[in-house]
């Protein structure tokens, strides 16, 4: 039961991490932005919600934090039990390539009231597809790995995911997300608000 619980916690954390660390992709080079975001992830053994925010510098890096709550159902031979886990995470993203597509490296650390702490790392790649003057589509593919820090925390868990948000009026985004980790699938959605501004002191502020 303990191993199943640790795995379920780790899977929920890594899905939340892989679905929420790409907000900086909405910023152009020379732009900076503040963002707030939230998401819901449905898991095979429960669900997780997350809320967070951060700061991004287009084409360079982004810093984010999030808090998540997971409800995980554990089954044994005689009964099932719902366990609630709260966690807090910080992440740093570094943009490696920003041309027609953006490639970003992400590192994160998560602490939780149950299940131990986790070091997370991942890559995501995404691209802008204009649909309308004020609407663009940003398909994002991600890969992430979570490594428990405790000696008995279990083996690392990997996840691949896809997030398909629409970016509306240069300030709002929302869209579905999907993931696969160690045979466990997830689905959900993510949404957020971005306040961006141009760092070029000689140009328009961009607010």
N, C-alpha and C positions, 0 to 999 in steps of 0.2 A: 504493500500500500504506500509506503514512504517513497519508493522509487517512482511509482506512478504519479504521485502527487508532485514530486520535484520536477518530473518531466512535463506535467501539465502546466505548472507555474512557468517553467522556462519557455515552453512553446507560446504561452500567452504573452510573455514579455517580449519575445523576439518578434512576434507578429506585430505588436504595437510599435516596436522600434522600427521595423522595416516599412511600416505604412505611414510614419509621421515625420521622417527626418529629411524630406526633400523639398521643403518650402522655398529654399533659396533658388530653385530652378525657375521660379516665376520672375526673378529679378534679372535685368539686363546688366551688361558690364557698365560700370560707372554709377550704378544705383545701389542704394542701401535700403533696408526695410525692416520694419518691426512686424511680427506676425503673432496671431493667436489661432489655435487650431483645436479641433476635437475629432474624435472618431469612435466608431463602434466596430468591434470584431466578433463575429460569431464563430465559436470553436465547436469541434465535435463533442467536447466534454464540458461546454459552458460558453461563457461570453466575457468580453472585456470592454470597458470604456476608458478613454483617455482624453486628457485635456492638457494643453501646454502652450508655450509661446517661445519667443526668442528673437534673435537679431541676425540678419544676413547682409553680407556685402557681395553684390553680384559679381560673379566671376572669380571670387577669392575664397570666402569661407562663410560658414554659418554656425551659430551657437544656439542650442535649444535646451529646454527643460520640459518635462512632462510628468504628470501624475496619473496613474491608472489604477483602476479597480477591476479585479477579475473574480468572477464567480465560477468555480470549478466543481463539477459533480464527480465524486469518486464512488465507484461501485465495488463491493466485495460480494461474497457469497450470500450474505444475509440481508443487506440493506444498502441504500445509497445515501450519500451525505453531500450537501452543498457546503463548500468552503470558500470564504471570501478573503481575497488577498489584495492588500494595498501596496503600491510601489511608487518610487520616485526615481526619475532618470534624468541624466544630463548627457548631452551629445555634442560633438564637434564635427562639422563637416568641412572638408577641404576640397575645392574644385580642382580637378586635374586637367580637364578639357572643357572649354565652353566655346563651341563654334555652332555648327548646325545642331549638334546634340551636346548635352552636358554630361560629363562623367565625374562623379563625386565619391570620395572616400569618407566614410563615417566611423567614428569611434564613440562608444557610449559606456556609461556605468550606471547600473541600476541597483537600488537597495529595496528590500521588501520586508514586511513584517513577518512573512512566512516564506520559506523556501530558499533563503540565503541571497547573497549578492551575486551579480552577474556582470562580467565584462562582455561588451558587444562590439562587433566590428562588421562593416559591410560596404558594399558598393551599390550605387544606383546610377542608372543611365536613363535619360529622358530627352524629349525633343518637343519643340513647339510646332503645332499644326494650326495655322489660322483658319477659322471657320467663318468669321464675320468681323466687322470692324471692331466690335467690343467683346468678341468671344473667341477664345482659342482652346484647343485641346492639347493636353500635355500627358501623353502616355509615358509612364515611368516603370521600368523594370528594376527589381532590386534583388540583392543577395545579401544575407546576413548570417553571422554565426554568434551564438551565445555560449560563453564559457563560465561555468560556476566557479566561484572562488573558494568555496569550502572543500575540504579534503574528501568528504563523502557526498559532494553535491551532484555527482553523476557525470556522464560524458557530455562533451559539447554538443549543441544542437544547431543544425543549419536550417535555413528557410529561404525559399525563393518566393517572390511576390510580384504582383502587378497592381498599380494604382492608375486609374484612368480619369483624372479630374478635368473639369471644364474651368477655365479661368475667365471670369466675367467682369467687365468694366475695370480691369486692372487692379481690382481690390478684393475680389471674392473668388473662392474656388470650392468646388465640391465634386465628388465622384465616387464610384465604387472601388473596392479593393478586393484582391483575392490572394491567397497564399497557400503554400504547401511546405510542411515541415515534418520530417520523419514519419511520413505516411498520414499525417494529420492535415486536413484541409481547413481553410478559413475563408470567410467572406465578410464583407462589411462595407463601410463607407467612411470617407474622411471629408472634412470641410474646414475652411479657415478664412481669415480676414488678414489682408496685408496692407500696411501703410508704407508706401515707398516714396523716396525722394532722391533727386539727382545730386550727386556729390560735386558736380562741376559748379564751382562758385561763380563762373562767368555765364552760366546758362540758367534755364528755368529751374525753379526749385523742384518741380514735379509733384508737389503735394496735390 
